Amino acid sequence: MCLGLTFGQQRHHNESLRGKALDNLLKSYRNIIGKRIVSMYKPGDRIGHLGYPGLEHVEIRRKEATKIMEAAGLIVDTIPVTAEEQADKAKMSDKIRSYILAHPDVRHLNGFGSIDTCAIAVTVANLGKAAGAKPAEGKITVGGYDLMPEILNAIKAGNATWTVADYPYLQGYCTMLALWLNKQSHGVIKFDMNTGASFCDASNIDAYLAEKYCI
């Protein structure tokens, strides 16, 4: 306990510091997509991604990545998607297809959730524009989020380039375990665990498929 602070004040102080540390960790986690794309492309290259008004966690990812990409000189387009289009794969695919045809110079399309990542991979493949693991002239790389079977299969087939590998089951289990241990120890036991912030791509896709890491 810090000198001059009551137990309650010290606890509040600790929680405040812990909250700031968690915010920084989450920001770093969300930034990995922007940094990955910046490492692949040069200033002036065009990047497209879908906007999801109403899905706060997806929008936070998108906005953080956009800041990094624009700061690096990339041209970033947001393809607006309505709630109706989100619920209809054909309409979402039409929206993506129209964007690609209207922007033949687009180099990369990115999803920030499982639904949009799947839709982008399928649409790009159907247009014969899939770049596979590396950027290629006239082709489009595809990045995204989550370990859905469709996304992993798209990476294996060369129709998507990479996806962020987070583990929802760990996010649920470890959170409950941490809360239980914290309660049982009267606040003494605390721990943080990174349940994501890694990439699945052509270099490790076989391991992901073999272990059935899909959500």
Backbone as a chain_set.jsonl record, in Angstrom:
{"seq": "MCLGLTFGQQRHHNESLRGKALDNLLKSYRNIIGKRIVSMYKPGDRIGHLGYPGLEHVEIRRKEATKIMEAAGLIVDTIPVTAEEQADKAKMSDKIRSYILAHPDVRHLNGFGSIDTCAIAVTVANLGKAAGAKPAEGKITVGGYDLMPEILNAIKAGNATWTVADYPYLQGYCTMLALWLNKQSHGVIKFDMNTGASFCDASNIDAYLAEKYCI", "coords": {"N": [[0.841, -1.197, 0.0], [0.538, 2.231, -0.831], [2.158, 4.903, 0.868], [0.236, 7.097, 2.817], [-2.159, 6.676, 1.542], [-5.428, 5.35, 1.785], [-6.694, 1.942, 1.974], [-8.819, 1.675, 0.182], [-8.402, 3.905, -1.499], [-5.908, 3.236, -2.565], [-6.573, 0.904, -3.967], [-8.321, 1.928, -5.883], [-6.482, 3.541, -7.239], [-4.719, 1.599, -8.248], [-6.449, 0.218, -9.953], [-6.996, 2.228, -11.771], [-4.475, 2.611, -12.985], [-4.17, 0.063, -14.048], [-6.292, 0.028, -15.817], [-5.451, 1.931, -17.699], [-3.182, 0.663, -18.686], [-4.358, -1.568, -19.858], [-5.906, -0.343, -21.834], [-3.849, 0.647, -23.458], [-2.721, -1.773, -24.276], [-4.842, -2.905, -25.75], [-5.07, -0.996, -27.751], [-2.607, -1.314, -29.011], [-2.962, -3.906, -29.939], [-5.055, -3.542, -31.751], [-3.709, -2.017, -33.575], [-2.072, -3.654, -35.057], [-2.979, -4.565, -37.526], [-3.02, -2.28, -39.199], [-0.262, -1.692, -39.215], [0.733, -3.993, -40.408], [-0.323, -3.843, -43.022], [0.825, -1.448, -43.892], [3.473, -2.261, -44.0], [3.443, -3.765, -46.265], [2.8, -2.205, -48.449], [3.278, 0.82, -50.405], [3.458, 4.461, -50.063], [0.651, 6.124, -51.469], [-0.538, 3.908, -52.568], [-3.663, 2.186, -52.915], [-6.057, 1.252, -50.499], [-8.788, -0.679, -49.425], [-11.606, -0.997, -47.229], [-14.333, -2.391, -45.31], [-16.951, -0.528, -43.781], [-18.606, -0.615, -40.662], [-21.105, 0.638, -39.331], [-22.483, 0.869, -36.123], [-21.497, -1.526, -35.133], [-19.5, -1.489, -32.704], [-16.99, -2.563, -31.741], [-15.831, -3.51, -34.066], [-15.655, -1.208, -35.605], [-13.858, 0.283, -34.072], [-11.477, -1.151, -34.437], [-11.178, -0.733, -37.214], [-10.929, 2.079, -37.415], [-8.59, 2.601, -35.938], [-6.681, 1.234, -37.474], [-6.929, 2.65, -39.861], [-5.935, 5.197, -39.184], [-3.177, 4.68, -38.919], [-2.503, 3.766, -41.491], [-3.163, 5.967, -43.143], [-1.441, 7.868, -42.083], [0.915, 6.872, -43.032], [0.773, 7.464, -45.656], [-0.877, 6.011, -47.339], [-3.724, 5.535, -49.486], [-6.871, 5.401, -48.256], [-9.924, 3.826, -48.431], [-13.243, 3.691, -47.263], [-15.712, 1.339, -47.482], [-19.019, 1.708, -47.294], [-21.334, -0.205, -45.408], [-24.572, -1.308, -44.957], [-26.903, -2.322, -42.341], [-28.723, -4.088, -43.428], [-27.341, -5.065, -45.643], [-25.251, -6.324, -44.361], [-26.519, -8.568, -43.386], [-27.047, -10.027, -45.626], [-25.429, -12.007, -47.763], [-25.153, -11.935, -50.556], [-25.788, -9.279, -51.225], [-23.781, -7.929, -49.849], [-21.547, -8.897, -51.17], [-22.03, -7.848, -53.723], [-21.694, -5.134, -53.177], [-18.963, -5.023, -52.551], [-17.873, -5.951, -54.949], [-18.686, -3.953, -56.739], [-17.203, -1.823, -55.754], [-14.56, -2.695, -56.286], [-14.557, -2.825, -59.1], [-14.941, -0.158, -59.664], [-12.648, 0.922, -58.709], [-9.992, 0.155, -59.97], [-7.345, 0.286, -59.246], [-7.021, -0.585, -56.665], [-5.185, -2.15, -54.099], [-5.284, -3.722, -51.833], [-7.705, -5.338, -49.82], [-9.488, -5.24, -46.797], [-10.921, -6.947, -44.051], [-12.61, -6.482, -40.907], [-13.857, -8.121, -39.241], [-15.335, -11.398, -38.969], [-17.412, -11.872, -40.851], [-17.261, -9.879, -42.901], [-14.643, -10.355, -43.769], [-14.806, -12.962, -44.853], [-16.632, -12.436, -46.952], [-15.203, -10.632, -48.563], [-12.978, -12.206, -49.364], [-14.211, -14.23, -50.882], [-15.452, -12.733, -52.935], [-13.276, -11.407, -54.191], [-11.877, -13.645, -55.105], [-13.744, -14.725, -56.912], [-13.692, -12.81, -58.872], [-11.291, -13.275, -59.963], [-9.086, -11.996, -58.928], [-7.451, -12.583, -56.808], [-4.516, -12.363, -54.889], [-3.053, -14.101, -53.429], [-0.38, -15.037, -51.272], [1.382, -12.876, -51.47], [1.767, -9.394, -52.495], [0.833, -8.587, -55.836], [1.07, -7.472, -59.228], [-1.865, -6.027, -60.465], [-3.407, -7.658, -58.917], [-5.188, -8.444, -55.837], [-4.519, -8.312, -52.445], [-5.812, -9.907, -49.509], [-6.865, -9.294, -46.275], [-7.806, -9.969, -42.846], [-9.978, -10.762, -40.051], [-10.317, -13.181, -37.45], [-10.793, -16.796, -37.106], [-12.444, -18.314, -38.785], [-13.658, -21.254, -40.474], [-14.081, -20.836, -43.238], [-12.408, -18.679, -43.767], [-9.846, -19.665, -43.145], [-9.7, -21.72, -45.044], [-9.745, -20.172, -47.337], [-7.285, -18.861, -47.173], [-5.583, -21.062, -47.417], [-6.217, -21.808, -50.029], [-5.213, -19.699, -51.42], [-6.763, -17.473, -51.782], [-7.046, -15.6, -49.859], [-4.87, -13.595, -47.844], [-3.946, -13.213, -45.179], [-5.045, -13.537, -41.74], [-6.109, -12.161, -38.618], [-5.364, -13.912, -35.755], [-7.285, -14.506, -33.245], [-8.578, -15.771, -30.146], [-11.546, -16.602, -29.188], [-12.589, -18.473, -27.34], [-10.603, -18.65, -25.424], [-10.655, -16.033, -24.559], [-13.083, -15.977, -23.25], [-12.911, -18.148, -21.345], [-10.474, -17.636, -19.906], [-10.995, -15.128, -18.856], [-13.116, -15.617, -17.035], [-11.77, -17.384, -15.336], [-9.763, -15.695, -14.333], [-11.3, -13.787, -12.954], [-12.483, -15.413, -11.008], [-10.236, -16.396, -9.575], [-9.218, -13.964, -8.663], [-11.266, -13.137, -6.977], [-11.327, -15.246, -5.103], [-8.861, -14.93, -3.933], [-9.087, -12.552, -2.68], [-8.415, -10.292, -4.154], [-5.695, -10.448, -4.48], [-4.482, -12.119, -6.433], [-3.768, -11.505, -9.747], [-3.825, -11.433, -13.262], [-2.745, -11.018, -16.667], [-3.528, -12.036, -19.964], [-2.518, -12.511, -23.243], [-4.685, -13.054, -25.748], [-4.619, -13.118, -28.45], [-3.628, -11.21, -31.275], [-1.843, -12.262, -33.151], [-0.806, -13.589, -36.354], [-2.339, -15.551, -38.873], [-1.232, -17.07, -41.738], [0.085, -17.931, -45.026], [2.399, -19.158, -44.194], [1.905, -20.576, -41.869], [-0.543, -21.799, -42.076], [-1.19, -24.531, -42.397], [-0.725, -25.654, -39.891], [-2.705, -24.41, -38.367], [-5.021, -25.407, -39.607], [-4.67, -28.149, -39.141], [-4.852, -28.316, -36.387], [-7.375, -27.505, -35.975], [-8.252, -24.85, -35.205], [-10.396, -23.242, -35.624], [-13.103, -20.916, -35.052]], "CA": [[0.0, 0.0, 0.0], [1.32, 3.468, -0.878], [2.091, 5.72, 2.068], [-0.682, 8.224, 2.755], [-3.398, 6.309, 0.873], [-6.193, 4.291, 2.416], [-6.781, 0.749, 1.136], [-9.757, 1.963, -0.9], [-7.762, 4.817, -2.435], [-4.862, 2.5, -3.274], [-7.235, -0.007, -4.892], [-8.79, 2.752, -7.004], [-5.284, 3.951, -7.961], [-4.238, 0.426, -8.975], [-7.386, -0.077, -11.032], [-6.813, 3.267, -12.779], [-3.26, 2.282, -13.728], [-4.438, -1.171, -14.778], [-7.167, 0.387, -16.933], [-4.636, 2.6, -18.719], [-2.33, -0.359, -19.299], [-5.218, -2.386, -20.717], [-6.236, 0.477, -23.002], [-2.669, 0.664, -24.328], [-2.582, -3.106, -24.865], [-5.877, -3.065, -26.764], [-4.72, -0.126, -28.865], [-1.516, -1.986, -29.716], [-3.565, -5.06, -30.592], [-5.812, -3.073, -32.912], [-2.791, -1.39, -34.52], [-1.248, -4.607, -35.805], [-3.444, -4.658, -38.912], [-2.512, -1.115, -39.914], [1.182, -1.84, -39.387], [0.965, -5.073, -41.372], [-0.62, -3.345, -44.366], [1.85, -0.452, -44.215], [4.712, -2.967, -44.335], [3.283, -4.435, -47.557], [2.532, -1.28, -49.543], [4.008, 2.095, -50.404], [2.58, 5.635, -50.096], [-0.084, 6.302, -52.721], [-1.305, 2.698, -52.886], [-5.049, 2.272, -52.442], [-6.519, 0.188, -49.616], [-10.224, -0.577, -49.156], [-12.16, -1.85, -46.186], [-15.757, -2.187, -45.075], [-17.35, 0.168, -42.563], [-19.724, -1.274, -39.978], [-21.736, 1.494, -38.329], [-23.307, 0.124, -35.173], [-20.683, -2.572, -34.513], [-18.465, -0.631, -32.125], [-15.675, -3.189, -31.651], [-15.283, -3.593, -35.426], [-15.335, 0.158, -36.012], [-12.645, 0.696, -33.367], [-10.37, -1.769, -35.173], [-11.044, -0.088, -38.517], [-10.466, 3.451, -37.256], [-7.191, 2.576, -35.509], [-5.876, 0.837, -38.637], [-6.979, 3.745, -40.827], [-5.008, 6.249, -38.74], [-1.804, 4.26, -39.218], [-2.324, 3.695, -42.94], [-3.172, 7.319, -43.702], [-0.206, 8.528, -41.644], [1.997, 6.341, -43.866], [0.585, 7.928, -47.019], [-1.739, 5.151, -48.134], [-5.079, 6.023, -49.764], [-7.756, 4.457, -47.574], [-11.347, 3.99, -48.725], [-14.189, 2.916, -46.47], [-16.891, 0.91, -48.238], [-20.101, 1.663, -46.302], [-22.205, -1.379, -45.443], [-25.75, -1.137, -44.107], [-27.284, -3.498, -41.562], [-29.389, -5.007, -44.362], [-26.298, -5.695, -46.452], [-24.508, -7.22, -43.48], [-27.283, -9.803, -43.203], [-27.277, -10.657, -46.928], [-24.119, -12.233, -48.374], [-25.173, -11.526, -51.966], [-25.738, -7.816, -51.279], [-22.452, -7.503, -49.415], [-20.632, -9.222, -52.268], [-22.284, -6.865, -54.787], [-21.09, -3.871, -52.744], [-17.505, -5.176, -52.685], [-17.587, -6.08, -56.387], [-18.849, -2.622, -57.343], [-16.051, -1.014, -55.335], [-13.375, -3.156, -57.014], [-14.677, -2.43, -60.499], [-14.824, 1.301, -59.733], [-11.302, 1.296, -58.26], [-9.099, -0.899, -60.473], [-6.01, 0.418, -58.673], [-6.99, -1.032, -55.27], [-4.148, -3.167, -53.912], [-5.572, -4.587, -50.686], [-9.002, -5.206, -49.161], [-9.368, -5.786, -45.451], [-12.083, -7.086, -43.191], [-12.305, -6.294, -39.49], [-14.668, -9.115, -38.564], [-15.359, -12.64, -39.748], [-18.377, -11.823, -41.953], [-16.738, -9.097, -44.024], [-13.448, -11.013, -44.292], [-15.284, -14.05, -45.726], [-17.254, -11.856, -48.147], [-14.143, -10.057, -49.396], [-12.188, -13.294, -49.942], [-15.018, -14.897, -51.916], [-15.667, -11.807, -54.051], [-12.0, -11.221, -54.883], [-11.583, -14.894, -55.809], [-14.677, -14.859, -58.037], [-13.274, -11.867, -59.907], [-9.974, -13.668, -60.445], [-8.142, -10.959, -58.509], [-6.753, -12.982, -55.593], [-3.066, -12.26, -55.01], [-2.374, -15.123, -52.645], [0.393, -14.651, -50.094], [2.173, -11.664, -51.661], [1.246, -8.418, -53.456], [1.171, -8.85, -57.239], [0.502, -6.476, -60.131], [-3.214, -6.323, -60.941], [-4.088, -8.551, -57.991], [-5.586, -7.83, -54.568], [-4.337, -9.112, -51.237], [-6.976, -9.875, -48.617], [-6.577, -9.51, -44.862], [-9.034, -9.928, -42.056], [-10.055, -11.104, -38.636], [-10.942, -14.402, -36.958], [-10.35, -18.088, -37.628], [-13.556, -19.067, -39.35], [-13.212, -22.252, -41.454], [-14.067, -20.26, -44.584], [-11.231, -17.807, -43.887], [-8.669, -20.527, -43.2], [-9.699, -22.4, -46.345], [-9.403, -19.167, -48.351], [-5.83, -18.674, -47.101], [-4.98, -22.271, -47.976], [-6.443, -21.816, -51.48], [-4.585, -18.527, -52.026], [-7.759, -16.431, -52.021], [-6.84, -14.601, -48.809], [-3.449, -13.5, -47.541], [-3.752, -13.445, -43.76], [-6.112, -13.15, -40.823], [-5.681, -12.032, -37.231], [-5.771, -15.114, -35.026], [-7.631, -14.353, -31.831], [-9.172, -17.001, -29.633], [-12.678, -16.243, -28.339], [-12.791, -19.403, -26.23], [-9.667, -18.236, -24.379], [-11.132, -14.758, -24.031], [-14.15, -16.29, -22.309], [-12.46, -19.012, -20.248], [-9.457, -16.992, -19.079], [-11.628, -14.029, -18.132], [-13.834, -16.178, -15.892], [-10.768, -17.916, -14.408], [-9.107, -14.566, -13.682], [-12.248, -13.209, -11.998], [-12.654, -16.348, -9.893], [-9.011, -16.384, -8.777], [-9.128, -12.666, -8.01], [-12.245, -13.125, -5.884], [-10.915, -16.206, -4.082], [-7.649, -14.438, -3.262], [-9.407, -11.218, -2.149], [-7.763, -9.265, -4.947], [-4.23, -10.602, -4.533], [-4.072, -12.74, -7.699], [-4.182, -10.814, -10.967], [-2.961, -11.751, -14.396], [-3.188, -10.655, -18.014], [-3.129, -13.015, -20.968], [-2.754, -12.1, -24.623], [-5.431, -14.126, -26.415], [-4.654, -12.884, -29.892], [-2.547, -10.36, -31.789], [-0.916, -12.993, -34.006], [-1.332, -13.727, -37.707], [-2.386, -16.815, -39.6], [-1.004, -16.81, -43.16], [0.548, -19.102, -45.775], [3.531, -19.787, -43.517], [1.482, -21.432, -40.753], [-1.935, -22.209, -42.265], [-1.362, -25.979, -42.213], [-0.803, -25.91, -38.455], [-4.035, -23.984, -37.914], [-6.003, -26.36, -40.119], [-4.47, -29.443, -38.488], [-5.288, -28.239, -34.989], [-8.793, -27.101, -35.945], [-8.357, -23.683, -34.347], [-11.506, -22.4, -36.087], [-14.136, -20.578, -34.087]], "C": [[0.879, 1.252, 0.0], [1.106, 4.277, 0.398], [1.107, 6.872, 1.858], [-1.985, 7.917, 2.038], [-4.112, 5.228, 1.669], [-6.234, 3.092, 1.479], [-7.693, 1.005, -0.07], [-9.154, 2.874, -1.954], [-6.683, 4.108, -3.256], [-5.466, 1.565, -4.311], [-7.723, 0.754, -6.125], [-7.61, 3.181, -7.879], [-4.762, 2.805, -8.829], [-5.131, 0.116, -10.172], [-7.263, 0.942, -12.153], [-5.596, 2.977, -13.642], [-3.472, 1.06, -14.593], [-5.314, -0.884, -15.993], [-6.392, 1.043, -18.064], [-3.749, 1.601, -19.445], [-3.139, -1.22, -20.255], [-5.602, -1.629, -21.976], [-5.074, 0.493, -23.995], [-2.466, -0.673, -25.017], [-3.592, -3.304, -25.992], [-5.58, -2.205, -27.988], [-3.607, -0.752, -29.7], [-2.037, -3.162, -30.516], [-4.296, -4.633, -31.861], [-4.894, -2.49, -33.983], [-2.052, -2.372, -35.406], [-1.693, -4.737, -37.256], [-2.899, -3.493, -39.724], [-1.026, -1.242, -40.202], [1.506, -2.923, -40.41], [0.76, -4.576, -42.804], [0.43, -2.325, -44.807], [3.148, -1.13, -44.633], [4.657, -3.595, -45.727], [3.214, -3.456, -48.727], [3.234, 0.053, -49.349], [3.016, 3.26, -50.429], [1.944, 5.807, -51.475], [-0.854, 5.077, -53.149], [-2.69, 2.785, -52.247], [-5.438, 1.015, -51.66], [-8.016, 0.383, -49.381], [-10.631, -1.464, -47.993], [-13.615, -1.479, -45.947], [-16.0, -1.463, -43.762], [-18.591, -0.477, -41.978], [-20.334, -0.35, -38.932], [-22.64, 0.665, -37.421], [-22.566, -1.017, -34.508], [-19.422, -1.914, -33.955], [-17.085, -1.279, -32.135], [-15.007, -3.303, -33.017], [-14.86, -2.204, -35.905], [-14.07, 0.675, -35.322], [-11.422, 0.119, -34.073], [-10.106, -1.011, -36.471], [-10.446, 1.31, -38.38], [-8.995, 3.501, -36.84], [-6.279, 2.228, -36.682], [-5.814, 1.963, -39.658], [-6.005, 4.859, -40.466], [-3.577, 5.915, -39.141], [-1.553, 4.271, -40.716], [-2.276, 5.087, -43.562], [-1.917, 8.09, -43.302], [0.988, 8.077, -42.482], [1.835, 6.712, -45.336], [-0.232, 7.026, -47.919], [-3.093, 5.829, -48.36], [-6.043, 4.996, -49.197], [-9.214, 4.795, -47.864], [-12.166, 3.122, -47.778], [-15.414, 2.612, -47.321], [-18.043, 0.798, -47.241], [-21.008, 0.461, -46.503], [-23.363, -1.155, -44.476], [-26.031, -2.427, -43.337], [-27.951, -4.543, -42.461], [-28.359, -5.767, -45.201], [-25.451, -6.654, -45.627], [-25.186, -8.573, -43.364], [-27.497, -10.569, -44.504], [-25.932, -10.788, -47.657], [-24.056, -11.741, -49.818], [-25.071, -10.012, -52.089], [-24.369, -7.295, -50.852], [-21.434, -7.756, -50.522], [-20.79, -8.231, -53.419], [-21.627, -5.531, -54.452], [-19.571, -3.917, -52.934], [-17.118, -5.211, -54.159], [-17.669, -4.722, -57.073], [-17.667, -1.726, -56.99], [-14.811, -1.402, -56.142], [-13.414, -2.698, -58.465], [-14.518, -0.917, -60.668], [-13.428, 1.79, -59.346], [-10.307, 0.214, -58.691], [-7.684, -0.828, -59.908], [-5.926, -0.056, -57.225], [-6.018, -2.202, -55.139], [-4.499, -4.169, -52.812], [-6.983, -4.294, -50.18], [-8.921, -5.891, -47.808], [-10.704, -5.851, -44.745], [-11.669, -6.883, -41.752], [-13.21, -7.157, -38.616], [-14.732, -10.343, -39.454], [-16.265, -12.548, -40.971], [-17.816, -11.065, -43.142], [-15.476, -9.718, -44.613], [-13.823, -12.147, -45.246], [-15.82, -13.493, -47.033], [-16.205, -11.295, -49.097], [-13.366, -11.166, -50.105], [-12.936, -13.974, -51.09], [-15.165, -14.009, -53.146], [-14.397, -11.613, -54.866], [-11.645, -12.47, -55.685], [-12.466, -15.058, -57.047], [-14.316, -13.929, -59.194], [-11.903, -12.229, -60.496], [-8.879, -12.699, -60.047], [-7.289, -11.361, -57.31], [-5.239, -13.004, -55.798], [-2.332, -13.368, -54.274], [-1.588, -14.522, -51.505], [1.093, -13.307, -50.237], [1.506, -10.707, -52.646], [1.714, -8.762, -54.872], [0.454, -7.837, -58.113], [-0.87, -6.915, -60.627], [-4.012, -7.243, -60.038], [-4.349, -7.835, -56.661], [-5.282, -8.787, -53.423], [-5.539, -8.909, -50.329], [-6.527, -10.18, -47.193], [-7.86, -9.449, -44.059], [-8.858, -10.361, -40.627], [-10.753, -12.437, -38.449], [-10.5, -15.65, -37.725], [-11.528, -18.938, -38.084], [-13.025, -20.081, -40.359], [-13.119, -21.687, -42.866], [-12.824, -19.388, -44.809], [-9.963, -18.64, -43.992], [-8.578, -21.244, -44.549], [-9.329, -21.433, -47.469], [-7.903, -18.897, -48.361], [-5.124, -19.867, -47.736], [-5.093, -22.292, -49.503], [-5.777, -20.643, -52.192], [-5.547, -17.409, -52.335], [-7.763, -15.362, -50.935], [-5.38, -14.679, -48.392], [-3.158, -13.794, -46.075], [-5.002, -13.074, -42.972], [-5.527, -13.025, -39.423], [-6.246, -13.208, -36.442], [-6.032, -14.767, -33.566], [-8.468, -15.564, -31.424], [-10.325, -16.682, -28.68], [-12.888, -17.185, -27.153], [-11.825, -19.097, -25.078], [-10.117, -16.931, -23.737], [-12.231, -14.991, -23.006], [-13.654, -17.05, -21.102], [-11.496, -18.289, -19.322], [-10.022, -15.82, -18.287], [-12.347, -14.539, -16.887], [-12.857, -16.734, -14.853], [-10.098, -16.787, -13.632], [-10.019, -13.938, -12.627], [-12.407, -14.101, -10.769], [-11.432, -16.333, -8.979], [-8.856, -15.068, -8.015], [-10.064, -12.598, -6.811], [-11.803, -14.049, -4.749], [-9.718, -15.714, -3.284], [-7.843, -13.053, -2.666], [-8.587, -10.133, -2.842], [-6.264, -9.403, -5.093], [-3.783, -11.12, -5.906], [-4.66, -11.975, -8.874], [-3.272, -11.283, -12.089], [-3.608, -11.289, -15.696], [-2.719, -11.74, -18.969], [-3.488, -12.493, -22.345], [-3.44, -13.249, -25.353], [-5.53, -13.886, -27.921], [-3.424, -12.145, -30.355], [-1.476, -11.154, -32.526], [-1.588, -13.193, -35.361], [-1.307, -15.177, -38.173], [-2.227, -16.473, -41.076], [-0.469, -18.073, -43.834], [1.661, -19.852, -45.055], [3.117, -20.745, -42.409], [0.059, -21.972, -40.902], [-2.146, -23.695, -42.013], [-1.487, -26.341, -40.738], [-2.176, -25.532, -37.91], [-5.109, -24.967, -38.37], [-5.899, -27.708, -39.407], [-5.001, -29.455, -37.064], [-6.74, -27.817, -34.843], [-9.019, -25.941, -34.973], [-9.55, -22.798, -34.701], [-12.463, -22.093, -34.952], [-15.482, -20.973, -34.67]], "O": [[1.854, 1.325, 0.747], [0.0, 4.323, 0.936], [1.148, 7.543, 0.827], [-2.843, 8.793, 1.927], [-3.48, 4.298, 2.17], [-5.852, 3.205, 0.315], [-7.383, 0.607, -1.192], [-9.352, 2.667, -3.151], [-6.549, 4.331, -4.459], [-4.936, 1.441, -5.415], [-7.565, 0.295, -7.256], [-7.713, 3.188, -9.106], [-4.408, 3.005, -9.991], [-4.648, -0.204, -11.258], [-7.401, 0.605, -13.328], [-5.654, 3.076, -14.867], [-3.015, 1.012, -15.735], [-5.119, -1.464, -17.062], [-6.632, 0.762, -19.238], [-3.58, 1.675, -20.662], [-2.665, -1.566, -21.338], [-5.624, -2.202, -23.065], [-5.271, 0.371, -25.204], [-2.089, -0.726, -26.187], [-3.246, -3.809, -27.06], [-5.806, -2.627, -29.122], [-3.649, -0.729, -30.93], [-1.603, -3.392, -31.645], [-4.176, -5.271, -32.907], [-5.25, -2.467, -35.161], [-1.462, -1.972, -36.409], [-0.866, -4.992, -38.132], [-2.372, -3.693, -40.818], [-0.577, -0.935, -41.306], [2.449, -2.783, -41.189], [1.571, -4.855, -43.687], [0.87, -2.337, -45.956], [3.85, -0.639, -45.518], [5.694, -3.921, -46.306], [3.527, -3.818, -49.862], [3.72, 0.365, -48.262], [1.852, 3.067, -50.78], [2.602, 5.657, -52.504], [-1.735, 5.172, -54.003], [-2.864, 3.379, -51.183], [-5.191, -0.113, -52.087], [-8.461, 1.51, -49.16], [-10.075, -2.545, -47.795], [-14.069, -0.401, -46.328], [-15.346, -1.741, -42.757], [-19.516, -0.842, -42.705], [-20.094, -0.545, -37.74], [-23.453, -0.132, -37.888], [-22.957, -1.447, -33.423], [-18.409, -1.799, -34.646], [-16.105, -0.628, -32.497], [-13.785, -3.208, -33.131], [-13.817, -2.056, -36.541], [-13.298, 1.422, -35.923], [-10.438, 0.827, -34.283], [-8.963, -0.686, -36.791], [-9.556, 1.682, -39.145], [-8.239, 4.341, -37.328], [-5.231, 2.848, -36.866], [-4.765, 2.204, -40.255], [-5.327, 5.404, -41.337], [-2.852, 6.772, -39.646], [-0.505, 4.735, -41.167], [-1.433, 5.354, -44.418], [-1.39, 8.874, -44.091], [1.962, 8.817, -42.627], [2.654, 6.326, -46.171], [-0.283, 7.24, -49.131], [-3.55, 6.606, -47.521], [-6.031, 3.838, -49.616], [-9.678, 5.9, -47.583], [-11.826, 1.966, -47.524], [-16.074, 3.523, -47.82], [-18.049, -0.118, -46.419], [-21.401, 0.146, -47.626], [-23.145, -0.846, -43.304], [-25.473, -3.482, -43.64], [-27.761, -5.744, -42.269], [-28.499, -6.967, -45.435], [-24.99, -7.677, -46.133], [-24.52, -9.603, -43.257], [-28.074, -11.656, -44.486], [-25.368, -9.792, -48.111], [-23.041, -11.198, -50.253], [-24.355, -9.506, -52.953], [-23.859, -6.332, -51.425], [-20.564, -6.924, -50.777], [-19.8, -7.819, -54.023], [-21.07, -4.871, -55.329], [-18.972, -2.958, -53.42], [-16.147, -4.574, -54.566], [-16.817, -4.383, -57.895], [-17.187, -0.962, -57.828], [-14.091, -0.529, -56.627], [-12.406, -2.233, -58.997], [-14.019, -0.451, -61.692], [-13.067, 2.935, -59.621], [-9.834, -0.558, -57.857], [-6.905, -1.768, -60.067], [-4.866, 0.056, -56.609], [-6.022, -3.124, -55.955], [-4.068, -5.321, -52.852], [-7.401, -3.138, -50.121], [-8.36, -6.98, -47.682], [-11.515, -4.929, -44.829], [-10.505, -7.086, -41.405], [-13.312, -6.947, -37.407], [-14.23, -10.322, -40.578], [-15.929, -13.089, -42.025], [-17.885, -11.548, -44.272], [-15.249, -9.626, -45.82], [-13.232, -12.283, -46.317], [-15.506, -14.009, -48.105], [-16.312, -11.468, -50.311], [-13.12, -11.079, -51.308], [-12.356, -14.257, -52.138], [-15.018, -14.479, -54.274], [-14.435, -11.652, -56.096], [-11.167, -12.369, -56.814], [-11.993, -15.478, -58.103], [-14.601, -14.229, -60.354], [-11.421, -11.566, -61.414], [-7.863, -12.584, -60.733], [-6.482, -10.56, -56.838], [-4.742, -13.59, -56.76], [-1.131, -13.558, -54.467], [-2.061, -13.602, -50.837], [1.374, -12.655, -49.231], [0.767, -11.14, -53.53], [2.855, -9.178, -55.072], [-0.644, -7.392, -57.781], [-1.032, -8.021, -61.143], [-5.157, -7.577, -60.343], [-3.802, -6.763, -56.399], [-5.732, -9.933, -53.426], [-6.2, -7.871, -50.375], [-5.888, -11.201, -46.939], [-8.877, -8.939, -44.529], [-7.762, -10.336, -40.067], [-11.669, -12.782, -39.196], [-9.929, -15.578, -38.813], [-11.594, -20.134, -37.8], [-12.037, -19.802, -41.039], [-12.194, -22.013, -43.609], [-12.263, -19.365, -45.905], [-9.101, -18.361, -44.825], [-7.495, -21.357, -45.124], [-8.677, -21.822, -48.438], [-7.309, -18.724, -49.425], [-4.176, -19.697, -48.504], [-4.174, -22.74, -50.189], [-5.771, -20.586, -53.422], [-5.204, -16.483, -53.07], [-8.417, -14.329, -51.083], [-4.732, -15.711, -48.568], [-2.23, -14.54, -45.761], [-5.893, -12.388, -43.473], [-4.559, -13.708, -39.086], [-7.45, -13.464, -36.46], [-5.109, -14.739, -32.751], [-8.996, -16.283, -32.272], [-10.1, -16.509, -27.482], [-13.316, -16.751, -26.083], [-12.173, -19.259, -23.909], [-9.981, -16.742, -22.528], [-12.305, -14.282, -22.002], [-13.928, -16.667, -19.965], [-11.662, -18.315, -18.103], [-9.578, -15.55, -17.171], [-12.207, -13.964, -15.807], [-13.07, -16.587, -13.65], [-9.887, -16.898, -12.424], [-9.566, -13.597, -11.535], [-12.46, -13.616, -9.639], [-11.566, -16.266, -7.757], [-8.417, -15.057, -6.864], [-9.704, -12.068, -5.76], [-11.892, -13.685, -3.576], [-9.572, -16.037, -2.105], [-6.885, -12.438, -2.198], [-8.125, -9.184, -2.209], [-5.622, -8.582, -5.748], [-2.815, -10.614, -6.475], [-5.875, -11.815, -8.989], [-2.079, -11.503, -11.879], [-4.829, -11.185, -15.811], [-1.636, -12.298, -18.798], [-4.623, -12.082, -22.588], [-2.838, -14.303, -25.553], [-6.433, -14.402, -28.58], [-2.314, -12.41, -29.895], [-0.312, -10.755, -32.525], [-2.794, -12.989, -35.5], [-0.367, -15.921, -37.894], [-2.996, -15.676, -41.613], [-0.562, -19.164, -43.271], [1.849, -21.048, -45.279], [3.887, -21.634, -42.042], [-0.487, -22.54, -39.956], [-3.179, -24.084, -41.468], [-2.26, -27.226, -40.374], [-2.743, -26.252, -37.088], [-6.005, -25.314, -37.6], [-6.914, -28.336, -39.107], [-5.529, -30.461, -36.59], [-7.277, -27.775, -33.736], [-9.841, -26.018, -34.059], [-9.701, -21.715, -34.137], [-12.625, -22.881, -34.019], [-16.514, -20.781, -34.027]]}, "num_chains": 1, "name": "protein.A"}
